[in-house]
Amino acid sequence: MLDFDKFTKYSKPGPRYTSYPTALEFSDTFDYDGYLAKLHAQDPARMLSLYFHLPFCKNACYFCGCNVVFTSKEDKKERYIDYLLRELAILAQHIDVNRPVIQLHFGGGTPTFFNAEQLHRIISTIKSYFKNFAPDAEISCEIDPRHINEEQMKVMSEAGFNRVSFGIQDFDEKVQVAVHRVQPYDITKAAMELARKYNMVSVNVDLIYGLPYQSLETFKKTLEQSISLNPDRFAVFNYAHVPWLKKTMRKIDETTLPLPAEKLAIMRYTVDYMSAQGYRMIGMDHFAKPEDELFKAIDKGELHRNFQGYTTKGGADLIGIGLTSIGEGADYYAQNFKEMDAYEAAIDAGKLPYERGVALNEDDRIRQYVIMELMSNFKLDIPRFERLYGVNFGEYFADALEALKPFEEDELLKITPTSIECSPTGTLLIRNIAMPFDAYMKRHASSDKAFSKTV
């Protein structure tokens, strides 16, 4: 049972831990030559995960925190494809493209803002370099239901795409107008039917609570309409209002945002409603049907978390391709240029468009393991950790264990000599529970603009 009375007092700014160290620690100190050295040293036995950023959107959604380029010009999209494929050619000189690919993901922006012919060109070129896709590879695409047609879905299906994620956010028209994303239910339903027609194995939908004019009553209706679409997974995100980082968020009237108590009521209801509809909760913001592979991974302690969210495909080197994409190796993170001019200039010079990143030291890797285990599986096997890293957990993390005592007193987690395990309420506060293990948090403790609120 969830205890929301213990929940609200823990609201504070904190990382979402899609990486550790977080992106705030990325810098050009880890330079281009250092990045190439990491690529060349990758273990040939590790599989590959490929992320392609397709950054274009026709219009701004005011809540969006993604790196996007707004355009309606076809020549801009064609030019981007040219550079993306040239980046692939350069990449093929630096990694072993014969390694098995276990995951391929198109993110954005709006990947399906590219037409069927353009998508086919991108996909066929990828497969001309990477010919060794694992039989159980997860091949997925983020889709705006307002920008998808049968031709596009057919191209993806024939190329082996088996998962899609639809952005809904909220079905209430007043909310949609306020965030500049009008998307009637019928359009989303039609997109869902297309995905089923073309045999997408798993369909995910995204909702956001905390948007302008939302209330518990309006969100109840959104949940009912979303459930009627019968998705396999839900992601229900807490809106992160960071107007100092995202200019489009400044267009939102902050006086229309729901108060914390209303957001908590929405969250409480969502958890109960999803459970009643047969979905199980995965951590702080995901729900899935009980037969979903994510639950098998949790039971085995094999769930992983990366920049695409929760996944069962761990132990792979993630290569980020395209503007602003982030890659992850065994001991580094790497990010491409965010500005199109710099991205193109690097490729024109015959170089990968790498801008910044971080090489992990031994302490980073130790802390990364603990934080990612907690974020993914909501428990930590201490003897396993000690076997892997050859350190005494209690001694190494004495300060973190002390900081976790209030959580243990509130029954949000249980600490024994062999494990740390979160309670159901604790999983909702997993960001807070992970923070004591973060060696960089003190650097950002005085800033309320480094991270979004955890609650």
C-alpha positions in Angstrom: 0.0 0.0 0.0 1.2 3.5 -0.8 1.3 6.0 2.0 1.0 9.5 0.5 1.2 11.2 3.8 4.9 10.3 4.0 5.4 11.4 0.4 4.9 15.2 0.2 7.7 16.3 2.6 10.3 14.8 0.3 9.6 17.2 -2.6 13.0 18.8 -3.6 15.0 19.4 -6.8 16.7 16.2 -7.9 18.1 14.4 -11.0 16.0 11.9 -12.9 19.1 9.7 -13.2 18.9 8.8 -16.8 22.7 8.8 -16.4 25.2 9.0 -13.6 27.1 11.3 -13.6 24.2 13.5 -14.8 24.4 15.7 -17.9 25.4 18.6 -15.7 28.8 17.1 -15.4 29.4 16.7 -19.1 32.1 19.0 -20.5 34.7 19.4 -23.3 37.4 18.3 -20.8 36.6 14.8 -22.1 37.8 15.8 -25.6 37.3 14.5 -29.1 40.5 12.3 -29.1 39.4 10.9 -25.7 36.0 10.0 -27.1 37.5 8.3 -30.1 39.8 6.3 -27.9 36.8 5.1 -25.9 35.0 4.1 -29.1 38.1 2.2 -30.4 38.5 0.4 -27.1 34.9 -0.9 -26.8 34.5 -4.6 -26.0 33.6 -6.4 -29.2 31.5 -8.9 -27.1 29.1 -6.1 -26.1 26.0 -5.5 -28.1 25.1 -2.2 -29.7 22.1 0.1 -28.9 21.5 2.8 -31.5 19.7 6.1 -30.9 18.8 8.4 -33.7 17.6 11.9 -33.0 15.2 13.3 -35.6 14.8 16.8 -34.2 12.1 18.5 -36.3 8.7 19.6 -35.2 6.2 21.7 -37.1 5.1 23.6 -34.0 6.1 24.0 -30.3 4.4 22.1 -27.5 5.0 24.5 -24.6 5.5 21.7 -22.1 8.2 20.0 -24.1 11.7 19.6 -22.6 13.3 17.9 -25.7 15.9 19.4 -28.0 13.8 20.3 -31.1 14.1 22.4 -34.3 10.8 24.0 -35.5 10.4 24.0 -39.3 7.9 23.3 -42.1 10.5 23.3 -44.8 11.2 20.1 -46.7 14.7 21.2 -47.7 15.7 21.5 -44.1 14.6 17.9 -43.5 16.4 16.7 -46.6 19.6 18.5 -45.6 19.5 16.9 -42.2 19.1 13.4 -43.6 22.1 14.1 -45.8 24.2 15.0 -42.8 22.8 12.2 -40.6 23.9 9.6 -43.2 27.3 11.2 -43.6 27.6 10.9 -39.8 26.9 7.2 -40.1 29.6 6.8 -42.7 32.1 8.5 -40.3 30.9 6.4 -37.4 31.5 3.2 -39.3 35.2 4.0 -39.4 35.4 4.1 -35.6 33.2 1.2 -34.4 32.7 -2.4 -35.3 29.4 -2.3 -37.2 29.3 -6.1 -37.3 28.5 -6.3 -33.6 24.9 -7.4 -32.9 22.4 -4.6 -32.5 20.0 -5.2 -29.7 18.1 -1.9 -29.7 17.3 0.8 -32.3 15.3 3.9 -31.3 14.1 7.0 -33.2 13.4 9.9 -30.9 12.8 13.6 -31.5 11.4 16.0 -32.2 8.8 14.2 -34.2 10.4 11.3 -36.1 7.2 10.8 -38.2 7.4 14.5 -39.3 9.7 12.8 -41.9 7.5 11.3 -44.7 7.5 7.6 -45.6 10.1 8.0 -48.4 12.5 9.9 -46.0 12.0 7.3 -43.3 12.8 4.5 -45.7 16.0 6.3 -46.8 17.2 6.6 -43.2 16.3 3.1 -42.2 17.7 1.4 -45.3 21.0 3.3 -44.9 21.2 2.3 -41.2 20.7 -1.4 -42.2 23.4 -1.1 -44.9 25.9 -0.4 -42.2 24.5 -2.4 -39.3 23.5 -5.8 -40.8 23.5 -7.8 -37.6 20.3 -7.2 -35.8 19.6 -9.6 -32.9 16.5 -11.7 -33.4 14.9 -10.2 -30.3 16.0 -6.6 -31.1 13.8 -3.8 -29.8 13.2 -1.4 -32.7 11.1 1.5 -31.7 9.9 5.0 -32.6 8.3 7.9 -30.9 5.2 9.1 -32.7 3.0 12.2 -32.6 -0.5 10.9 -33.5 -1.1 14.1 -35.5 1.8 13.2 -37.8 1.5 9.5 -38.8 -0.1 7.9 -41.9 -0.4 4.3 -43.2 2.6 4.7 -45.6 4.9 5.6 -42.7 3.6 2.8 -40.5 4.1 0.3 -43.3 7.7 1.4 -43.9 8.5 1.0 -40.2 6.7 -2.4 -40.0 8.5 -3.8 -43.0 11.8 -2.6 -41.5 11.2 -4.6 -38.4 9.9 -1.9 -36.0 8.0 -3.6 -33.2 7.4 -0.9 -30.6 5.9 2.6 -30.8 5.2 5.3 -28.3 2.4 7.8 -28.7 2.4 11.2 -27.0 -1.0 12.1 -25.6 -0.2 14.2 -22.5 -3.9 15.1 -21.9 -7.2 14.8 -23.8 -8.9 17.9 -22.2 -9.3 20.6 -24.9 -8.6 23.5 -22.5 -5.3 21.9 -21.4 -4.4 21.1 -25.0 -4.9 24.7 -26.1 -2.9 26.0 -23.1 0.1 23.9 -24.0 -0.3 24.5 -27.8 -1.0 20.8 -28.7 -4.5 20.2 -29.9 -4.9 16.5 -30.4 -8.5 15.1 -30.5 -9.2 11.6 -29.2 -10.2 10.3 -32.6 -6.8 11.2 -34.1 -5.0 9.3 -31.4 -7.4 6.3 -31.7 -6.7 6.2 -35.5 -3.0 6.1 -34.8 -3.4 3.3 -32.3 -5.4 1.3 -34.8 -2.7 1.7 -37.4 -0.1 0.5 -35.0 -2.1 -2.6 -34.2 -2.8 -3.2 -37.9 0.9 -3.2 -38.7 1.7 -5.6 -35.8 3.5 -3.4 -33.4 4.2 -5.8 -30.5 4.0 -3.1 -27.9 2.4 0.3 -27.9 3.2 2.9 -25.2 1.3 6.1 -24.4 2.7 9.1 -22.6 0.6 11.3 -20.2 1.7 14.3 -18.2 0.2 15.6 -15.0 0.9 19.1 -13.7 -0.1 20.9 -16.9 -2.1 24.2 -17.0 -5.8 23.9 -16.0 -5.5 20.2 -15.1 -7.6 19.0 -12.1 -8.3 15.6 -10.7 -11.7 15.6 -12.4 -10.3 16.4 -15.9 -7.4 14.0 -15.6 -9.9 11.2 -14.6 -11.5 11.6 -18.0 -8.1 11.6 -19.8 -7.2 8.3 -18.0 -10.5 6.7 -19.0 -10.1 7.7 -22.6 -6.4 6.5 -22.6 -7.4 3.1 -21.1 -10.0 2.7 -23.8 -7.1 2.6 -26.3 -5.7 -0.5 -24.5 -2.0 0.4 -24.6 0.6 -2.1 -23.4 2.5 0.4 -21.3 1.9 3.9 -19.8 4.4 6.5 -18.9 2.7 9.1 -16.6 5.2 11.9 -16.1 5.2 14.7 -13.5 5.5 17.9 -15.6 8.9 19.5 -15.0 8.4 23.3 -15.4 11.9 24.6 -16.1 11.4 27.9 -18.0 14.9 29.0 -17.3 16.1 26.1 -19.5 13.3 25.9 -22.1 12.0 29.2 -23.6 8.8 27.7 -24.9 7.8 27.0 -21.3 7.7 30.7 -20.6 4.5 30.8 -22.7 2.7 28.9 -20.0 0.8 31.0 -17.5 2.2 29.7 -14.2 -0.9 30.8 -12.3 -2.8 28.1 -14.3 -0.6 25.2 -13.1 -2.2 22.9 -10.5 -1.0 23.3 -6.9 1.1 20.5 -5.4 -1.9 19.1 -3.5 -3.9 18.8 -6.7 -0.9 17.1 -8.4 -0.6 14.7 -5.5 -4.3 13.9 -5.7 -3.9 13.2 -9.5 -1.0 10.9 -8.8 -2.7 9.0 -6.0 -5.8 8.5 -8.2 -3.7 7.4 -11.2 -1.9 4.7 -9.2 -5.2 3.3 -7.9 -7.0 3.6 -11.2 -4.2 1.9 -13.2 -4.1 -0.9 -10.6 -7.8 -1.4 -10.9 -7.5 -1.6 -14.7 -4.9 -4.4 -14.5 -1.7 -2.4 -14.9 1.2 -2.7 -12.5 3.4 0.1 -11.5 7.1 0.2 -12.5 8.9 2.7 -10.3 8.1 6.4 -10.3 6.3 7.0 -13.6 5.6 3.8 -15.6 2.8 1.2 -15.7 2.5 -2.0 -17.7 0.4 -5.1 -18.1 1.5 -7.9 -15.8 2.7 -10.1 -18.7 5.1 -7.3 -19.9 8.7 -8.3 -20.1 9.6 -5.4 -17.8 8.2 -7.3 -14.9 10.1 -10.4 -15.7 13.3 -8.3 -15.7 12.4 -6.7 -12.3 11.9 -10.1 -10.8 15.3 -11.2 -12.0 16.9 -7.8 -11.0 17.7 -7.2 -14.7 15.8 -4.0 -15.5 17.9 -1.2 -16.8 17.5 2.5 -17.2 19.0 4.8 -19.9 18.2 7.9 -21.8 15.2 6.2 -23.4 13.7 5.2 -20.0 13.3 1.7 -18.6 14.5 -1.2 -20.8 15.3 -4.9 -20.6 18.2 -4.4 -23.1 21.1 -3.7 -20.7 24.8 -4.4 -21.1 25.0 -2.7 -24.5 27.0 0.3 -25.8 24.6 3.0 -26.7 25.6 5.1 -29.7 23.9 8.5 -30.1 23.6 9.6 -33.7 22.2 13.0 -34.9 21.9 16.4 -33.4 22.3 16.6 -29.6 22.2 12.7 -29.3 23.7 11.1 -26.2 25.7 7.9 -26.2 26.8 5.7 -23.3 29.7 3.2 -23.0 30.9 1.1 -20.2 32.9 4.1 -18.8 31.8 7.2 -20.5 28.9 9.4 -21.8 29.2 11.4 -25.0 26.9 14.1 -26.5 26.7 15.5 -30.0 26.5 19.2 -30.8 23.2 20.9 -30.0 23.5 23.6 -32.6 22.9 22.7 -36.2 25.8 24.9 -37.6 28.3 23.2 -35.3 26.9 19.7 -36.0 27.2 20.3 -39.8 30.7 21.8 -39.5 32.1 18.8 -37.7 30.7 16.4 -40.3 32.0 18.7 -43.2 35.4 18.3 -41.5 35.1 14.5 -41.6 34.7 14.3 -37.8 32.0 12.9 -35.6 29.8 15.8 -34.3 30.9 15.1 -30.7 30.8 18.2 -28.4 31.1 17.1 -24.7 30.8 14.2 -22.3 32.4 12.7 -19.3 34.9 9.8 -18.8 34.0 7.9 -15.6 36.6 7.3 -12.9 36.4 4.3 -10.6 34.3 6.1 -8.0 31.8 7.2 -10.7 31.4 3.6 -11.9 30.9 2.4 -8.3 28.2 5.0 -7.7 26.7 4.6 -11.1 26.1 0.9 -10.4 24.4 1.6 -7.1 22.2 4.4 -8.4 21.2 2.6 -11.5 20.4 -0.6 -9.6 18.1 1.4 -7.3 16.5 3.4 -10.1 15.8 0.3 -12.2 15.1 -2.5 -9.8 14.4 -0.6 -6.5 16.7 -2.8 -4.6 20.4 -3.4 -4.2 22.1 -6.8 -3.7 25.0 -5.7 -1.4 27.1 -8.9 -1.6 26.8 -8.9 -5.4 28.0 -5.2 -5.4 31.0 -6.1 -3.1 32.0 -9.0 -5.4 31.9 -6.8 -8.5 33.9 -3.8 -7.0 35.9 -5.3 -4.2 35.0 -2.7 -1.6 33.1 -2.8 1.7 29.7 -1.3 1.0 29.1 -0.1 4.6 32.4 1.6 4.8 32.4 3.1 1.3 28.9 4.5 1.7 28.8 5.3 5.4 27.6 8.8 4.8 24.9 7.7 2.3 23.6 5.1 4.8 23.4 7.7 7.5 21.4 10.0 5.1 19.0 7.2 4.4 18.0 6.7 8.0 15.0 9.0 7.8 13.7 7.0 4.8 14.1 3.8 6.8 12.3 5.3 9.8 9.5 6.3 7.5 9.4 2.7 6.1 10.2 3.9 2.6 13.0 1.4 2.5 14.6 -1.5 4.4 18.3 -1.8 4.9 19.9 -5.1 6.0 23.6 -6.3 5.8 22.7 -7.9 2.4 20.3 -5.5 0.7 18.6 -2.1 0.3 15.0 -2.6 -0.7 12.3 0.0 -1.3 8.7 -0.2 -0.2 6.0 0.5 -2.7 5.9 4.2 -1.5 9.6 4.3 -1.6 9.7 3.4 -5.3 7.9 6.7 -6.0 10.6 8.5 -4.2 13.5 6.6 -5.8 15.1 9.8 -7.0 15.4 11.0 -3.4 16.7 7.6 -2.3 19.4 7.6 -5.0 20.6 11.1 -4.3 22.7 10.3 -1.1 24.9 8.1 -3.4 25.5 11.0 -5.8 29.0 12.5 -5.2 28.1 15.6 -7.3 24.9 16.7 -5.5 26.7 19.0 -3.0 27.9 21.0 -6.0 24.3 21.8 -6.9 22.7 21.8 -3.5 22.4 25.6 -3.4 20.7 25.9 -6.8 16.9 25.4 -7.2 17.4 25.6 -11.0 19.6 22.6 -11.5 16.9 20.0 -11.5 13.1 19.6 -11.5 11.2 18.8 -8.3 11.0 15.1 -7.3 7.4 15.4 -6.3 
